[in-house]
């Protein structure tokens, strides 16, 4: 025990003697400013936006340096050229210049605000799904930076289920019991797209919300066009079944109606009209299905930066930028619009789920169809 105490005392005296030699500690090691790139190219967009910034380090409080614009932004004169090049079969067929533009920025962030500089490439005809696009950042006095990506071919996507002017059957009405049964297997089918590694499906429900001064709905106070999004799921392209040329998945309709109950307030003074039109006589168009797509670069980036849940907390890094860090990738979205509330014949399950279903009781949904059992005029 005595030897341990003497050893500890000796170590403390050594540390004290070492500290007495100098009282100045430089916490900032020598560093090299690094270019940071972030761009998500959309084949359907007429303008592409790419962020090009730089890392910085100061001798004082770096939170103060962050609020200085040129700490993280390049001056335009530092670039010799800034282009987006298009390659088909490894042959450059087009060079698109990038120009700086100021866009609004959240004033409550750590970095300079209320504007920021991004770089814009005009693509009036969109981008080609069969091409490779390369960002080339050519500097005057620093190492040039490059990044390349393929493009999600969104034009290849067509929905087989659902389709416009037809219902998406989330529920069914049992006439013998007068009850609602929720569909456990609501099918989605669409054609696959080239260069897609991840699909994301969302069901959007559109409605009008009217607020009145009284439960009888006489004196209108406000009327708003609203939407609610229900996340169906995210799927790896490798895990989706391909049958007859279509990718297929399914989900339970009950979850959608449970979402309505959780997110909407039950208020007798509120009337909710299904769909964004209340003058049509039948088949209110109230649903949209949104299919998001990500290429392999974006899918990898998302996976690497997802929350760590395991015992090992180390997070790997991912960048596809040469002589810099960051990401150049591609994403897009296809939307199937005008999906109706009901169809012909017995396809009225959705309507009854809104009208008498367990989850929607008290939410005061109504159908703009004047002949409906749950008409807004009743």
C-alpha positions as a Markdown table, in Angstrom:
| # | Residue | x | y | z |
|---|---|---|---|---|
| 1 | Unk | 0.0 | 0.0 | 0.0 |
| 2 | Unk | 2.9 | 2.4 | 0.9 |
| 3 | Unk | 4.5 | 1.7 | -2.5 |
| 4 | Unk | 1.2 | 2.6 | -4.3 |
| 5 | Unk | 0.9 | 5.9 | -2.4 |
| 6 | Unk | 4.5 | 6.8 | -3.1 |
| 7 | Unk | 4.1 | 6.0 | -6.8 |
| 8 | Unk | 1.0 | 8.2 | -7.0 |
| 9 | Unk | 2.8 | 11.1 | -5.3 |
| 10 | Unk | 5.7 | 10.7 | -7.7 |
| 11 | Unk | 3.3 | 10.8 | -10.7 |
| 12 | Unk | 1.6 | 13.9 | -9.4 |
| 13 | Unk | 4.9 | 15.7 | -8.7 |
| 14 | Unk | 6.1 | 14.8 | -12.3 |
| 15 | Unk | 2.9 | 16.2 | -13.8 |
| 16 | Unk | 3.2 | 19.4 | -11.6 |
| 17 | Unk | 6.8 | 19.8 | -12.7 |
| 18 | Unk | 5.9 | 19.3 | -16.4 |
| 19 | Unk | 3.1 | 21.9 | -16.2 |
| 20 | Unk | 5.4 | 24.4 | -14.5 |
| 21 | Unk | 7.5 | 24.4 | -17.7 |
| 22 | Unk | 4.7 | 26.0 | -19.8 |
| 23 | Unk | 1.3 | 27.4 | -19.1 |
| 24 | Unk | 0.3 | 27.8 | -22.8 |
| 25 | Unk | -1.5 | 24.9 | -24.6 |
| 26 | Unk | -2.4 | 25.2 | -28.3 |
| 27 | Unk | -5.6 | 23.1 | -28.8 |
| 28 | Unk | -5.7 | 23.8 | -32.5 |
| 29 | Unk | -3.4 | 21.4 | -34.4 |
| 30 | Unk | -2.2 | 22.4 | -37.9 |
| 31 | Unk | -5.1 | 21.7 | -40.3 |
| 32 | Unk | -5.9 | 21.9 | -44.0 |
| 33 | Unk | -9.1 | 23.5 | -45.1 |
| 34 | Unk | -11.3 | 20.8 | -46.8 |
| 35 | Unk | -14.0 | 21.3 | -49.4 |
| 36 | Unk | -17.4 | 20.0 | -48.4 |
| 37 | Unk | -19.9 | 19.1 | -51.2 |
| 38 | Unk | -23.6 | 18.2 | -50.8 |
| 39 | Unk | -25.9 | 17.8 | -53.8 |
| 40 | Unk | -28.9 | 15.6 | -54.6 |
| 41 | Unk | -29.7 | 15.6 | -58.3 |
| 42 | Unk | -33.3 | 15.1 | -59.4 |
| 43 | Unk | -33.9 | 13.9 | -63.0 |
| 44 | Unk | -37.2 | 15.8 | -63.2 |
| 45 | Unk | -35.9 | 19.2 | -61.8 |
| 46 | Unk | -35.3 | 22.1 | -64.2 |
| 47 | Unk | -32.7 | 23.5 | -61.8 |
| 48 | Unk | -30.2 | 21.5 | -59.7 |
| 49 | Unk | -28.7 | 23.0 | -56.5 |
| 50 | Unk | -25.4 | 22.0 | -55.0 |
| 51 | Unk | -23.8 | 23.3 | -51.8 |
| 52 | Unk | -20.0 | 23.8 | -51.8 |
| 53 | Unk | -18.5 | 24.9 | -48.6 |
| 54 | Unk | -15.2 | 24.6 | -46.7 |
| 55 | Unk | -14.1 | 23.6 | -43.2 |
| 56 | Unk | -12.5 | 26.2 | -40.9 |
| 57 | Unk | -10.6 | 26.5 | -37.7 |
| 58 | Unk | -9.8 | 29.5 | -35.6 |
| 59 | Unk | -7.7 | 30.3 | -32.5 |
| 60 | Unk | -10.7 | 31.5 | -30.5 |
| 61 | Unk | -14.3 | 30.3 | -30.1 |
| 62 | Unk | -15.2 | 28.5 | -33.3 |
| 63 | Unk | -18.9 | 29.1 | -32.7 |
| 64 | Unk | -18.0 | 32.8 | -33.3 |
| 65 | Unk | -16.1 | 32.0 | -36.4 |
| 66 | Unk | -19.1 | 30.0 | -37.7 |
| 67 | Unk | -21.2 | 33.2 | -37.8 |
| 68 | Unk | -18.7 | 34.8 | -40.2 |
| 69 | Unk | -19.7 | 34.2 | -43.8 |
| 70 | Unk | -16.4 | 33.6 | -45.4 |
| 71 | Unk | -15.4 | 31.1 | -42.7 |
| 72 | Unk | -17.4 | 28.4 | -44.5 |
| 73 | Unk | -18.2 | 29.9 | -47.9 |
| 74 | Unk | -15.8 | 30.4 | -50.8 |
| 75 | Unk | -15.6 | 33.6 | -52.7 |
| 76 | Unk | -16.6 | 33.3 | -56.4 |
| 77 | Unk | -13.2 | 34.5 | -57.6 |
| 78 | Unk | -11.6 | 31.5 | -55.9 |
| 79 | Unk | -13.1 | 29.2 | -58.6 |
| 80 | Unk | -11.4 | 28.9 | -62.0 |
| 81 | Unk | -14.5 | 27.0 | -63.2 |
| 82 | Unk | -17.5 | 25.2 | -61.7 |
| 83 | Unk | -19.3 | 22.7 | -63.9 |
| 84 | Unk | -21.6 | 19.7 | -64.0 |
| 85 | Unk | -20.5 | 17.3 | -66.8 |
| 86 | Unk | -22.6 | 14.7 | -68.5 |
| 87 | Unk | -21.1 | 11.4 | -69.6 |
| 88 | Unk | -22.7 | 8.7 | -71.8 |
| 89 | Unk | -20.7 | 5.5 | -72.3 |
| 90 | Unk | -17.7 | 7.3 | -70.7 |
| 91 | Unk | -17.8 | 10.1 | -73.3 |
| 92 | Unk | -18.5 | 13.7 | -72.2 |
| 93 | Unk | -21.5 | 15.0 | -74.1 |
| 94 | Unk | -22.4 | 18.1 | -72.2 |
| 95 | Unk | -20.9 | 20.7 | -69.8 |
| 96 | Unk | -23.3 | 22.6 | -67.6 |
| 97 | Unk | -22.0 | 25.7 | -65.8 |
| 98 | Unk | -22.8 | 26.3 | -62.2 |
| 99 | Unk | -23.6 | 29.9 | -61.0 |
| 100 | Unk | -23.9 | 31.2 | -57.4 |
| 101 | Unk | -27.3 | 32.1 | -56.0 |
| 102 | Unk | -28.3 | 33.2 | -52.5 |
| 103 | Unk | -31.1 | 31.3 | -50.8 |
| 104 | Unk | -32.8 | 31.8 | -47.5 |
| 105 | Unk | -31.4 | 30.0 | -44.4 |
| 106 | Unk | -32.7 | 29.3 | -41.0 |
| 107 | Unk | -31.6 | 32.3 | -38.9 |
| 108 | Unk | -31.4 | 30.1 | -35.7 |
| 109 | Unk | -28.6 | 27.8 | -36.9 |
| 110 | Unk | -24.9 | 28.0 | -35.9 |
| 111 | Unk | -23.7 | 29.3 | -39.3 |
| 112 | Unk | -24.1 | 32.6 | -41.1 |
| 113 | Unk | -27.7 | 33.6 | -41.8 |
| 114 | Unk | -30.2 | 34.7 | -43.0 |
| 115 | Unk | -28.9 | 33.8 | -46.5 |
| 116 | Unk | -26.4 | 31.2 | -47.8 |
| 117 | Unk | -24.7 | 30.7 | -51.1 |
| 118 | Unk | -25.5 | 27.6 | -53.2 |
| 119 | Unk | -24.6 | 26.8 | -56.8 |
| 120 | Unk | -27.2 | 26.4 | -59.5 |
| 121 | Unk | -27.1 | 24.3 | -62.7 |
| 122 | Unk | -29.9 | 24.9 | -65.2 |
| 123 | Unk | -31.3 | 21.6 | -66.6 |
| 124 | Unk | -34.5 | 22.7 | -68.4 |
| 125 | Unk | -34.9 | 19.2 | -69.9 |
| 126 | Unk | -34.1 | 17.4 | -66.7 |
| 127 | Unk | -31.3 | 14.8 | -66.3 |
| 128 | Unk | -30.8 | 11.5 | -68.2 |
| 129 | Unk | -31.2 | 8.2 | -66.3 |
| 130 | Unk | -28.7 | 6.6 | -68.7 |
| 131 | Unk | -25.9 | 9.1 | -68.0 |
| 132 | Unk | -23.2 | 9.7 | -65.3 |
| 133 | Unk | -22.9 | 13.3 | -64.0 |
| 134 | Unk | -19.6 | 14.6 | -62.6 |
| 135 | Unk | -19.2 | 17.8 | -60.6 |
| 136 | Unk | -15.9 | 19.5 | -61.3 |
| 137 | Unk | -14.7 | 22.2 | -58.9 |
| 138 | Unk | -11.6 | 23.8 | -60.4 |
| 139 | Unk | -9.8 | 26.2 | -58.0 |
| 140 | Unk | -7.2 | 28.7 | -58.7 |
| 141 | Unk | -5.0 | 28.1 | -55.7 |
| 142 | Unk | -6.1 | 24.8 | -54.1 |
| 143 | Unk | -6.6 | 21.2 | -55.0 |
| 144 | Unk | -9.5 | 20.6 | -57.4 |
| 145 | Unk | -12.5 | 18.6 | -56.3 |
| 146 | Unk | -14.6 | 16.1 | -58.2 |
| 147 | Unk | -17.7 | 13.9 | -57.5 |
| 148 | Unk | -19.8 | 11.7 | -59.7 |
| 149 | Unk | -23.1 | 9.9 | -59.6 |
| 150 | Unk | -25.6 | 8.0 | -61.7 |
| 151 | Unk | -29.2 | 9.2 | -61.9 |
| 152 | Unk | -32.5 | 7.7 | -60.7 |
| 153 | Unk | -34.5 | 7.0 | -63.8 |
| 154 | Unk | -37.9 | 8.2 | -62.5 |
| 155 | Unk | -39.5 | 8.2 | -65.9 |
| 156 | Unk | -39.6 | 4.4 | -65.8 |
| 157 | Unk | -42.0 | 4.2 | -62.9 |
| 158 | Unk | -45.6 | 3.4 | -63.6 |
| 159 | Unk | -48.2 | 2.4 | -61.0 |
| 160 | Unk | -50.4 | -0.6 | -61.6 |
| 161 | Unk | -51.9 | -0.3 | -58.2 |
| 162 | Unk | -53.3 | 2.2 | -57.3 |
| 163 | Unk | -54.4 | 4.1 | -60.3 |
| 164 | Unk | -56.1 | 7.5 | -60.8 |
| 165 | Unk | -59.9 | 7.6 | -60.5 |
| 166 | Unk | -60.0 | 4.3 | -58.6 |
| 167 | Unk | -60.2 | 3.8 | -54.9 |
| 168 | Unk | -57.5 | 2.4 | -52.6 |
| 169 | Unk | -59.4 | -0.1 | -50.5 |
| 170 | Unk | -58.2 | 0.5 | -47.0 |
| 171 | Unk | -61.4 | -1.0 | -45.4 |
| 172 | Unk | -64.6 | -2.8 | -46.2 |
| 173 | Unk | -68.2 | -2.4 | -45.0 |
| 174 | Unk | -70.0 | -5.5 | -43.6 |
| 175 | Unk | -73.6 | -4.9 | -44.5 |
| 176 | Unk | -74.8 | -7.9 | -42.3 |
| 177 | Unk | -73.2 | -6.5 | -39.1 |
| 178 | Unk | -73.1 | -2.9 | -40.0 |
| 179 | Unk | -69.5 | -2.7 | -39.0 |
| 180 | Unk | -66.2 | -1.9 | -40.7 |
| 181 | Unk | -63.4 | -4.3 | -41.4 |
| 182 | Unk | -59.9 | -3.0 | -42.0 |
| 183 | Unk | -57.9 | -4.4 | -44.9 |
| 184 | Unk | -54.7 | -6.1 | -43.7 |
| 185 | Unk | -53.3 | -6.5 | -47.2 |
| 186 | Unk | -53.5 | -3.2 | -49.2 |
| 187 | Unk | -51.4 | -3.9 | -52.3 |
| 188 | Unk | -49.0 | -1.5 | -54.0 |
| 189 | Unk | -47.5 | -2.4 | -57.4 |
| 190 | Unk | -45.2 | -0.3 | -59.6 |
| 191 | Unk | -42.6 | -0.8 | -62.3 |
| 192 | Unk | -38.9 | -0.7 | -61.1 |
| 193 | Unk | -36.6 | 2.1 | -62.0 |
| 194 | Unk | -33.0 | 1.9 | -63.0 |
| 195 | Unk | -30.3 | 3.0 | -60.5 |
| 196 | Unk | -32.7 | 2.8 | -57.5 |
| 197 | Unk | -31.5 | 1.1 | -54.3 |
| 198 | Unk | -34.2 | 2.3 | -51.9 |
| 199 | Unk | -37.9 | 3.1 | -52.3 |
| 200 | Unk | -40.0 | 5.0 | -49.8 |
| 201 | Unk | -43.8 | 4.9 | -49.9 |
| 202 | Unk | -46.1 | 7.5 | -48.4 |
| 203 | Unk | -49.9 | 7.8 | -48.5 |
| 204 | Unk | -51.2 | 11.4 | -48.5 |
| 205 | Unk | -54.8 | 12.2 | -47.5 |
| 206 | Unk | -56.3 | 15.5 | -48.6 |
| 207 | Unk | -59.2 | 17.2 | -46.9 |
| 208 | Unk | -60.8 | 20.5 | -46.1 |
| 209 | Unk | -61.2 | 21.6 | -42.5 |
| 210 | Unk | -64.0 | 24.1 | -41.6 |
| 211 | Unk | -64.2 | 25.7 | -38.2 |
| 212 | Unk | -67.5 | 27.0 | -37.0 |
| 213 | Unk | -68.7 | 29.1 | -34.0 |
| 214 | Unk | -71.1 | 26.4 | -32.9 |
| 215 | Unk | -71.6 | 22.6 | -33.2 |
| 216 | Unk | -74.5 | 23.1 | -35.6 |
| 217 | Unk | -72.0 | 24.4 | -38.2 |
| 218 | Unk | -73.8 | 27.6 | -39.0 |
| 219 | Unk | -71.3 | 30.5 | -38.7 |
| 220 | Unk | -68.1 | 29.7 | -40.5 |
| 221 | Unk | -64.9 | 31.0 | -38.9 |
| 222 | Unk | -62.2 | 29.5 | -41.2 |
| 223 | Unk | -61.7 | 27.1 | -44.0 |
| 224 | Unk | -58.3 | 25.4 | -44.7 |
| 225 | Unk | -57.0 | 23.0 | -47.3 |
| 226 | Unk | -55.0 | 20.4 | -45.4 |
| 227 | Unk | -53.1 | 17.1 | -45.9 |
| 228 | Unk | -51.9 | 14.3 | -43.7 |
| 229 | Unk | -49.0 | 12.0 | -44.7 |
| 230 | Unk | -49.0 | 8.3 | -43.6 |
| 231 | Unk | -45.6 | 6.6 | -43.9 |
| 232 | Unk | -46.2 | 3.2 | -45.5 |
| 233 | Unk | -42.6 | 2.0 | -45.4 |
| 234 | Unk | -39.1 | 2.1 | -46.8 |
| 235 | Unk | -37.9 | -0.8 | -48.9 |
| 236 | Unk | -34.6 | -2.0 | -50.3 |
| 237 | Unk | -35.0 | -2.7 | -54.0 |
| 238 | Unk | -33.3 | -6.1 | -53.4 |
| 239 | Unk | -36.0 | -7.1 | -50.9 |
| 240 | Unk | -39.0 | -6.3 | -53.0 |
| 241 | Unk | -40.7 | -9.1 | -55.0 |
| 242 | Unk | -40.7 | -8.6 | -58.8 |
| 243 | Unk | -43.8 | -10.3 | -60.3 |
| 244 | Unk | -44.9 | -9.8 | -63.9 |
| 245 | Unk | -42.7 | -6.8 | -64.3 |
| 246 | Unk | -43.9 | -5.0 | -61.1 |
| 247 | Unk | -42.4 | -4.5 | -57.7 |
| 248 | Unk | -45.0 | -5.3 | -55.0 |
| 249 | Unk | -45.6 | -4.6 | -51.3 |
| 250 | Unk | -48.6 | -4.3 | -49.0 |
| 251 | Unk | -49.6 | -2.6 | -45.8 |
| 252 | Unk | -52.5 | -2.6 | -43.3 |
| 253 | Unk | -55.2 | 0.0 | -43.7 |
| 254 | Unk | -56.0 | 0.1 | -40.0 |
| 255 | Unk | -52.8 | 1.9 | -39.3 |
| 256 | Unk | -53.9 | 4.8 | -41.5 |
| 257 | Unk | -57.1 | 5.3 | -39.6 |
| 258 | Unk | -55.3 | 5.0 | -36.3 |
| 259 | Unk | -53.0 | 7.8 | -37.5 |
| 260 | Unk | -56.0 | 10.0 | -38.1 |
| 261 | Unk | -57.3 | 9.4 | -34.6 |
| 262 | Unk | -53.9 | 10.2 | -33.1 |
| 263 | Unk | -53.2 | 13.4 | -35.1 |
| 264 | Unk | -56.6 | 15.1 | -35.3 |
| 265 | Unk | -58.6 | 16.8 | -32.6 |
| 266 | Unk | -62.1 | 15.8 | -31.9 |
| 267 | Unk | -64.0 | 19.1 | -31.8 |
| 268 | Unk | -67.8 | 19.4 | -32.5 |
| 269 | Unk | -67.2 | 22.8 | -34.0 |
| 270 | Unk | -65.0 | 21.3 | -36.8 |
| 271 | Unk | -66.2 | 19.7 | -40.0 |
| 272 | Unk | -63.8 | 17.9 | -42.2 |
| 273 | Unk | -64.7 | 17.5 | -45.9 |
| 274 | Unk | -63.0 | 14.5 | -47.6 |
| 275 | Unk | -60.9 | 15.6 | -50.6 |
| 276 | Unk | -59.8 | 19.0 | -51.8 |
| 277 | Unk | -62.9 | 19.6 | -53.8 |
| 278 | Unk | -66.4 | 19.8 | -52.3 |
| 279 | Unk | -68.5 | 20.5 | -55.4 |
| 280 | Unk | -68.1 | 17.2 | -57.2 |
| 281 | Unk | -71.2 | 14.8 | -57.1 |
| 282 | Unk | -69.3 | 11.6 | -56.5 |
| 283 | Unk | -65.9 | 9.9 | -56.1 |
| 284 | Unk | -64.0 | 12.5 | -54.1 |
| 285 | Unk | -60.3 | 12.4 | -55.1 |
| 286 | Unk | -58.7 | 12.4 | -51.7 |
| 287 | Unk | -55.6 | 10.2 | -51.8 |
| 288 | Unk | -52.2 | 10.4 | -53.3 |
| 289 | Unk | -49.4 | 7.8 | -53.2 |
| 290 | Unk | -45.9 | 9.3 | -53.2 |
| 291 | Unk | -43.0 | 7.0 | -54.2 |
| 292 | Unk | -39.6 | 8.4 | -53.2 |
| 293 | Unk | -36.4 | 6.9 | -54.7 |
| 294 | Unk | -32.7 | 7.0 | -53.8 |
| 295 | Unk | -29.7 | 5.8 | -55.7 |
| 296 | Unk | -27.0 | 3.7 | -54.2 |
| 297 | Unk | -24.8 | 6.6 | -53.1 |
| 298 | Unk | -27.7 | 8.3 | -51.2 |
| 299 | Unk | -28.8 | 5.0 | -49.8 |
| 300 | Unk | -25.3 | 4.2 | -48.4 |
| 301 | Unk | -25.0 | 7.8 | -47.0 |
| 302 | Unk | -28.4 | 7.4 | -45.2 |
| 303 | Unk | -27.4 | 4.0 | -43.8 |
| 304 | Unk | -24.1 | 5.2 | -42.5 |
| 305 | Unk | -25.6 | 8.2 | -40.8 |
| 306 | Unk | -28.6 | 6.4 | -39.3 |
| 307 | Unk | -28.8 | 6.3 | -35.5 |
| 308 | Unk | -26.4 | 3.8 | -33.8 |
| 309 | Unk | -28.3 | 1.2 | -31.9 |
| 310 | Unk | -25.7 | -1.5 | -31.2 |
| 311 | Unk | -23.1 | -1.9 | -28.5 |
| 312 | Unk | -20.3 | -0.5 | -30.7 |
| 313 | Unk | -20.9 | 3.2 | -31.0 |
| 314 | Unk | -18.2 | 4.0 | -33.6 |
| 315 | Unk | -19.8 | 5.4 | -36.8 |
| 316 | Unk | -18.1 | 4.8 | -40.2 |
| 317 | Unk | -17.8 | 7.7 | -42.6 |
| 318 | Unk | -18.9 | 7.8 | -46.2 |
| 319 | Unk | -18.0 | 10.3 | -48.9 |
| 320 | Unk | -17.9 | 10.0 | -52.7 |
| 321 | Unk | -16.1 | 13.3 | -53.2 |
| 322 | Unk | -12.5 | 13.2 | -54.5 |
| 323 | Unk | -10.1 | 15.6 | -52.6 |
| 324 | Unk | -13.0 | 16.6 | -50.4 |
| 325 | Unk | -15.8 | 15.2 | -48.3 |
| 326 | Unk | -19.5 | 15.0 | -48.7 |
| 327 | Unk | -22.0 | 13.6 | -51.1 |
| 328 | Unk | -23.2 | 13.8 | -54.7 |
| 329 | Unk | -26.2 | 11.5 | -55.3 |
| 330 | Unk | -29.6 | 11.3 | -56.9 |
| 331 | Unk | -33.1 | 11.1 | -55.7 |
| 332 | Unk | -36.6 | 11.6 | -57.2 |
| 333 | Unk | -40.3 | 11.2 | -56.5 |
| 334 | Unk | -43.2 | 9.9 | -58.5 |
| 335 | Unk | -46.7 | 10.8 | -57.3 |
| 336 | Unk | -49.9 | 8.9 | -58.2 |
| 337 | Unk | -52.7 | 11.5 | -57.8 |
| 338 | Unk | -56.5 | 11.5 | -58.0 |
| 339 | Unk | -57.1 | 8.3 | -56.0 |
| 340 | Unk | -60.7 | 8.3 | -55.1 |
| 341 | Unk | -62.5 | 7.7 | -51.8 |
| 342 | Unk | -64.9 | 5.2 | -53.2 |
| 343 | Unk | -65.5 | 3.2 | -56.4 |
| 344 | Unk | -68.4 | 1.6 | -58.0 |
| 345 | Unk | -70.8 | -0.9 | -56.5 |
| 346 | Unk | -69.7 | -2.2 | -53.1 |
| 347 | Unk | -66.4 | -0.2 | -53.0 |
| 348 | Unk | -67.6 | 2.0 | -50.1 |
| 349 | Unk | -65.5 | 0.6 | -47.3 |
| 350 | Unk | -63.3 | 3.7 | -47.0 |
| 351 | Unk | -66.3 | 5.9 | -46.7 |
| 352 | Unk | -67.8 | 3.9 | -43.8 |
| 353 | Unk | -64.5 | 3.8 | -42.1 |
| 354 | Unk | -64.5 | 7.6 | -42.1 |
| 355 | Unk | -68.1 | 7.8 | -41.1 |
| 356 | Unk | -68.6 | 5.1 | -38.4 |
| 357 | Unk | -65.2 | 3.5 | -38.0 |
| 358 | Unk | -63.8 | 3.2 | -34.5 |
| 359 | Unk | -60.9 | 5.6 | -35.1 |
| 360 | Unk | -62.8 | 8.3 | -36.9 |
| 361 | Unk | -65.8 | 8.7 | -34.6 |
| 362 | Unk | -66.0 | 12.3 | -33.4 |
| 363 | Unk | -63.7 | 13.6 | -36.1 |
| 364 | Unk | -66.7 | 14.7 | -38.2 |
| 365 | Unk | -65.6 | 13.6 | -41.6 |
| 366 | Unk | -68.1 | 14.0 | -44.4 |
| 367 | Unk | -68.4 | 13.1 | -48.1 |
| 368 | Unk | -68.9 | 15.9 | -50.7 |
| 369 | Unk | -71.1 | 13.5 | -52.7 |
| 370 | Unk | -74.6 | 14.8 | -52.1 |
| 371 | Unk | -76.1 | 11.3 | -52.5 |
| 372 | Unk | -73.7 | 9.7 | -49.9 |
| 373 | Unk | -74.9 | 8.2 | -46.6 |
| 374 | Unk | -72.3 | 10.6 | -45.0 |
| 375 | Unk | -72.9 | 13.6 | -47.2 |
| 376 | Unk | -71.6 | 17.0 | -46.0 |
| 377 | Unk | -75.1 | 18.3 | -46.6 |
| 378 | Unk | -76.8 | 15.9 | -44.2 |
